[in-house]
Amino acid sequence: QVQLVESGGGLVQAGGSLRLSCAASGSVFSINAMGWYRSAPGKQRELVATVTSHGRTNYADSVKGRFTVSRDNAENTVYLQMDSLKPEDTAVYFCYAAIDFVASWGQGTKVTVSA
């Protein structure tokens, strides 16, 4: 089992930047992919970005070129650098860690982008 603790959310103006962090503890040696989903009112939960243990990344089309996911395997931490933020990025962002296709989730961190 993996425990995840997120930090870094907040309020930012459109065009600004935020960096989210997610620290994993527990069975971290078994983690395959880590990444971020987001959930906005009235919308389905959306995959934002993922990074595998080998560093392969994948992004939602809506964030490509603006967001960067990275992972520090030594610190068992995944990051989401969010630049050029837009009001439509407003959501609760959830970190996840997958072990053999079973995901553990963080508690979520709220990101609000004002126009």
N, C-alpha and C positions, 0 to 999 in steps of 0.2 A: 504494500500500500504506500501511496505517495501523498504527502501533504504539501500544499502549495499556498504561498503567501504573496499577494500582489501589493504593489505600491506604485505611486506616481501619477495617479489620476488627478483631475482638478478642472478648473475653469480657465479657458484660454480664448483669446480673440481669434477670429478667422485669419488664417495666414500664419498663425503661431505654431509653436512646437511643444510637444510633451514627450517624455520618455517613461514608458512603463517597465517595471521590473517584476519578475516572478521567481521567487526562490523555492526550490524543491528540497524536501527532506524525506527520510524514510528509505524506501527501496529504490534509490536513485540509480543504482547500477543497472537496473532493468529497463530504464526509460528508453524508448525508441524516439518517437517524435514529441516535440513540444511546440506550443504555439498559442495563438489567441483567437478567440471568437468574440463577437459583440452582439448585444441585444438592445434594440431600440424599441420604444413604445410603438405598437401597431405593426411591427415587422418581425419576420422570423429571425431566429439566431443565425448569424452569418459568420462563416469562416473568414478570418482576416488574413492570417499568415501562419505558416508552419515552418519548422526547421527540424531536419532529422539529426540523428546523432553524428552523421557524416557531414553535416553542414548544408545539405540540399534544402533549398527554400522554395516556398510556393506562396503566392499572394492572390487575394481577390482582385479582380480587375479594377474595382473601385478605388483601390489603394496603391496600385502599382505605380512606382515612380515617386511616391510620397512617403510611404512607410518602409521601414527596414527592420526585419526580424534578425536577431542574432542570439547566440547561445554560448555560454561559458561553461563547458563541461566540468572544468575543475571546481567551479563554484556552484554547479548545479542550478544555474540561473538562466532564464531566458528574458530577453529584452525586446521591446517594441519601440523603436524610434519613430515618432509621428511628426512629420513636417508638412507645411502647407495645409494645415488643418482647415476643414470646411464645416459649416454648421451641420451638414448631414453625417458627419463623423460622430456626432453626439450619441452616446450609448453607454451602457455598462459593458466593460471589457473583461472577459473571463480568460484566465490562463488555463491551459490544460497540459497534461502529460500523459502520454499513451504508453502502456506496456502491453504488447501483444494485442493491440486493437481495443484494449479496455482503458478508458480515460478516467483520470482523476481531475477534479476541477478546483480552482481557487474560488474565493468568495466573491470576486468581482470588484472592479474599481471603476468609479464613474468618471466619464470624460464629457465635459460640456464645452461646446464651441459656440461662442456668441458671434452674431453677424456684425 
